[in-house]
Amino acid sequence: MDNCPHHTCFAPDTGCALGHMELTKCPEWKGGLPDVAMTSVEDDDILLPWTGRALGLSDLNFVTGRAKPMTVSIAGPESAGKTTLLAAWYLLLGRGLLSDSKWQFGGSFSLEGWEAVAAALRWSPGQPPSFPPHTTSHSARAPGLLHLAFRQEDDNLRDFLFADAPGEWFQRWAVDALAEEAGGACWIAKHADVLLLAADRQALSGPHLGSARNSFQLLAKRVAAERRGRPVALVWTKADIELSAEMERRIRQAVISVMPDAAEFSVSVFSEDGGDVGVGFQKLFRWILGIRRSHVQLLPAAVSGHDPLFIFGRR
């Protein structure tokens, strides 16, 4: 522990907390290499290939070893409630309200990352719950990824990755997809399997509603241009806040006009009528669980026989 300032790092026993396969490449490591086998560790060898925090690109090879995960993106402007959506899902999962007889929780490689996201929503002595802190924007080219696995009725496991990205990335990306600051959003647009478009009702009814509307419309057009047939959902965040019928119509039209098959959901951590605030989160999550990737369809064989050389016939 004296060789690393991170209190959760137990290198060299279980690997570097920052994900470095070789301790000599970690900028925080202060000690020399021990006499044990760490001196001969190869890049692909590690006792525990994860730290529990949000996953990075170096972790994806390990996560994708079983099958390609379903990657879920939540696109939206700053303070739209994207991180709160992730935190609410995690807390509902802990209460057994996201899984059912068809989908049972099967584990996670990023529980520490989930806890960091959801910590603000928990009650603690002398500290009431609040909203998660703003996801900071930096020069990273990919977002932090939170992992969940679910076991289906047929005992198969399906992996899901949820991208936790700052709203500034998407605001830049909506204006200029090639902007240097939009690199993280470009990565999401390229690799995501499901695209959630967050519409912040608080911003759309606030003093800067015109700017919020224009920003959302630009983002909706960008998502439509980059969609390539993937499932999309319009998610009204902070759904307890009243929004004018005209603004709601224009925002919905901004999505439906370019993505007519988009699904629509409403979520909020508050409930004015005292109802169950988790219903919207549950409906959205179960919609995600039900999504399947399209499979490659081979052309029917043009000739008889089983020789694959002639399966596509001839010209």
C-alpha positions in Angstrom: 0.0 0.0 0.0 2.9 2.4 0.6 3.9 2.1 -3.0 0.6 3.5 -4.4 -1.4 6.5 -3.2 -4.7 4.9 -4.1 -6.4 3.3 -1.1 -8.2 0.8 -3.2 -5.0 -0.4 -5.0 -3.6 -3.7 -3.9 -0.9 -4.1 -6.5 0.9 -6.3 -7.1 -1.4 -8.9 -5.5 -4.5 -8.2 -7.6 -3.3 -5.7 -10.2 -3.2 -2.0 -10.6 -6.3 0.0 -9.6 -5.9 2.2 -12.7 -5.9 -0.8 -15.0 -2.2 -0.9 -16.0 -1.1 -4.4 -16.8 2.5 -3.6 -16.0 3.3 -1.7 -12.8 6.2 0.1 -14.5 3.7 1.8 -16.8 1.6 3.2 -14.0 2.4 6.9 -13.2 1.2 6.5 -9.6 3.4 3.5 -8.7 6.2 4.5 -6.4 7.8 1.2 -5.6 10.0 -1.1 -7.6 9.0 -4.5 -9.0 8.9 -7.3 -6.4 10.9 -10.4 -6.7 7.9 -12.5 -7.4 6.4 -13.3 -10.8 5.3 -9.7 -11.5 8.7 -9.2 -13.2 7.7 -11.7 -15.9 4.1 -10.7 -16.3 3.0 -10.3 -19.9 0.5 -7.6 -21.1 -2.3 -10.2 -21.4 -1.7 -11.8 -18.0 -3.3 -10.5 -14.8 -4.9 -12.1 -11.8 -8.0 -9.9 -11.7 -8.4 -8.0 -15.0 -10.9 -5.5 -13.5 -10.9 -3.0 -10.7 -14.7 -2.6 -10.1 -14.6 1.0 -11.3 -16.1 2.2 -14.6 -14.6 0.2 -17.5 -12.2 1.7 -20.0 -11.2 0.5 -23.5 -8.5 -1.7 -22.1 -11.1 -3.6 -20.2 -13.3 -4.4 -23.2 -11.3 -7.4 -24.4 -12.0 -9.1 -21.1 -15.8 -8.2 -21.0 -16.3 -9.2 -24.6 -14.7 -12.6 -24.2 -18.1 -14.3 -23.7 -20.1 -12.4 -26.3 -20.4 -8.8 -27.7 -22.2 -6.8 -25.0 -25.2 -4.6 -25.7 -23.9 -1.0 -25.4 -26.4 1.6 -24.3 -25.8 5.3 -24.9 -27.7 8.1 -23.1 -27.2 11.3 -25.2 -28.3 14.6 -23.9 -27.2 18.1 -22.9 -25.5 19.0 -19.7 -27.5 18.4 -16.5 -30.2 16.5 -18.4 -30.4 13.7 -15.9 -28.3 11.1 -17.7 -26.2 10.1 -14.7 -29.3 10.2 -12.4 -31.0 7.7 -14.8 -28.0 5.3 -14.4 -28.1 5.8 -10.6 -31.8 5.1 -10.4 -31.5 1.9 -12.3 -28.8 0.7 -10.0 -30.8 1.4 -6.9 -33.8 -0.3 -8.3 -31.7 -3.2 -9.2 -30.5 -3.5 -5.6 -34.2 -3.7 -4.5 -34.9 -6.4 -7.1 -37.2 -4.2 -9.2 -35.4 -4.3 -12.5 -35.2 -8.1 -12.9 -38.0 -10.6 -13.1 -38.5 -14.3 -13.8 -37.2 -13.8 -17.3 -34.2 -11.7 -16.4 -32.2 -12.4 -13.3 -29.2 -10.3 -12.3 -26.0 -12.1 -13.3 -23.2 -9.9 -12.0 -21.2 -6.8 -12.7 -17.5 -6.0 -13.3 -18.1 -2.4 -12.3 -19.9 -2.4 -9.0 -17.6 0.3 -7.5 -18.4 2.5 -10.5 -22.1 1.9 -10.0 -21.8 2.7 -6.3 -19.9 6.0 -7.1 -22.7 7.0 -9.5 -25.5 6.1 -7.0 -23.9 7.3 -3.8 -25.5 10.7 -3.9 -29.0 9.3 -4.1 -28.6 7.3 -0.9 -29.6 8.4 2.6 -26.7 8.7 5.0 -26.6 10.0 8.6 -26.9 13.8 8.5 -26.9 13.9 4.7 -30.1 13.7 2.8 -30.0 12.3 -0.8 -29.1 14.6 -3.6 -28.5 14.3 -7.3 -25.2 12.8 -8.6 -22.4 15.3 -9.3 -22.0 16.5 -12.9 -20.0 14.1 -15.1 -16.8 16.0 -15.8 -15.7 16.7 -19.4 -12.1 16.0 -20.3 -10.1 15.0 -23.3 -10.9 11.3 -23.2 -11.8 9.7 -26.5 -14.2 7.2 -24.9 -16.7 7.3 -22.0 -16.6 5.4 -18.8 -18.6 2.2 -19.2 -20.7 0.5 -16.5 -21.3 -3.2 -16.8 -24.3 -5.4 -15.9 -25.0 -9.0 -16.8 -28.4 -10.7 -16.8 -29.2 -14.4 -16.9 -32.2 -15.4 -19.1 -34.6 -18.2 -18.7 -32.5 -20.4 -20.9 -29.6 -19.8 -18.6 -27.7 -17.7 -21.1 -26.0 -14.6 -19.9 -26.3 -11.3 -21.7 -23.9 -8.4 -21.0 -24.8 -4.7 -21.1 -22.5 -1.7 -21.1 -23.9 1.7 -20.1 -22.0 4.8 -21.2 -21.6 7.5 -18.7 -20.7 10.6 -20.7 -20.8 14.3 -20.1 -23.3 16.5 -21.9 -20.7 18.8 -23.3 -19.5 16.0 -25.6 -22.9 15.7 -27.2 -23.4 19.5 -27.4 -20.2 19.8 -29.4 -21.0 16.7 -31.4 -24.4 18.0 -32.4 -22.8 21.1 -33.9 -19.7 19.5 -35.4 -19.2 15.8 -35.5 -15.6 16.2 -36.3 -14.8 18.6 -33.4 -11.8 17.6 -31.2 -14.0 17.9 -28.1 -16.6 15.5 -29.6 -14.3 12.5 -29.8 -16.1 10.7 -27.0 -19.5 11.3 -28.5 -18.2 10.0 -31.8 -17.0 6.8 -30.1 -20.5 6.3 -28.6 -22.2 7.0 -31.9 -20.0 4.4 -33.6 -20.3 1.6 -31.0 -23.6 2.0 -29.2 -26.3 -0.6 -29.9 -29.1 1.4 -28.3 -29.5 5.2 -28.4 -31.4 7.0 -25.7 -32.1 10.7 -26.3 -32.7 12.6 -23.0 -35.1 15.6 -23.2 -34.7 17.7 -20.0 -38.2 19.1 -19.1 -36.7 21.5 -16.5 -34.4 23.1 -19.1 -37.2 23.2 -21.7 -39.5 25.1 -19.3 -36.9 27.3 -17.7 -35.6 30.8 -18.6 -33.4 29.5 -21.4 -36.0 27.3 -23.0 -35.3 28.6 -26.5 -31.7 27.7 -26.3 -32.5 24.3 -24.8 -35.0 23.6 -27.6 -32.6 24.5 -30.3 -29.8 22.4 -28.7 -32.1 19.4 -28.5 -33.3 19.7 -32.1 -29.7 19.8 -33.3 -28.9 16.7 -31.2 -31.9 14.9 -32.5 -30.8 15.6 -36.1 -27.3 14.4 -35.4 -28.5 11.2 -33.8 -30.8 10.5 -36.7 -27.9 11.0 -39.1 -25.7 8.6 -37.2 -28.3 6.1 -36.2 -27.9 3.5 -39.0 -31.1 1.7 -38.0 -30.4 1.2 -34.4 -33.2 1.4 -31.7 -33.8 4.9 -30.4 -35.9 6.1 -27.5 -37.0 9.6 -26.5 -36.7 9.8 -22.8 -38.4 12.7 -21.0 -36.3 13.3 -17.8 -37.6 15.2 -14.8 -41.0 14.2 -15.9 -42.6 15.6 -12.8 -42.0 19.2 -14.1 -44.8 20.7 -16.1 -44.0 21.6 -19.7 -46.2 23.6 -22.1 -48.1 21.5 -24.6 -46.6 23.4 -27.5 -43.0 22.8 -26.3 -43.7 19.1 -25.8 -45.2 18.8 -29.2 -42.2 20.5 -30.9 -39.7 18.3 -29.0 -41.5 15.2 -29.9 -41.9 16.3 -33.5 -38.1 17.0 -33.6 -37.6 13.3 -32.9 -40.5 11.6 -34.7 -40.0 13.6 -37.9 -36.5 12.1 -38.4 -37.0 8.8 -36.5 -40.7 7.9 -36.7 -40.1 4.5 -35.0 -38.5 5.9 -31.9 -40.0 4.7 -28.6 -41.0 7.2 -25.9 -40.6 7.1 -22.1 -40.9 9.4 -19.1 -38.8 9.1 -15.9 -38.5 11.1 -12.7 -37.2 10.6 -9.2 -40.2 12.6 -7.8 -43.9 11.9 -7.9 -46.5 14.6 -7.3 -49.4 12.2 -6.8 -47.5 9.9 -4.5 -47.2 7.0 -7.0 -44.3 4.7 -7.6 -41.5 6.8 -9.1 -39.7 3.7 -10.3 -42.3 2.7 -12.9 -40.8 4.9 -15.7 -37.3 3.6 -15.1 -38.5 0.0 -15.0 -40.4 0.3 -18.3 -37.4 1.9 -20.1 -34.9 -0.7 -18.7 -37.1 -3.6 -19.7 -37.5 -2.2 -23.2 -33.7 -2.2 -23.4 -33.5 -5.8 -22.2 -35.9 -6.9 -24.9 -33.9 -5.4 -27.8 -32.1 -7.9 -30.0 -29.5 -7.3 -32.6 -30.3 -8.0 -36.2 -28.7 -11.1 -37.5 -26.9 -11.6 -40.8 -29.2 -13.2 -43.3 -27.3 -15.4 -45.8 -28.7 -15.6 -49.3 -30.5 -18.9 -50.1 -28.4 -21.5 -51.9 -28.6 -21.1 -55.7 -27.5 -24.6 -56.4 -28.1 -28.0 -54.9 -25.5 -29.7 -52.8 -23.5 -28.6 -49.7 -20.4 -27.1 -51.2 -20.1 -23.6 -49.7 -18.1 -22.5 -52.7 -21.3 -22.4 -54.8 -23.8 -21.2 -52.2 -24.2 -17.8 -53.8 -24.5 -19.2 -57.3 -22.8 -17.6 -60.3 -23.1 -14.7 -62.6 
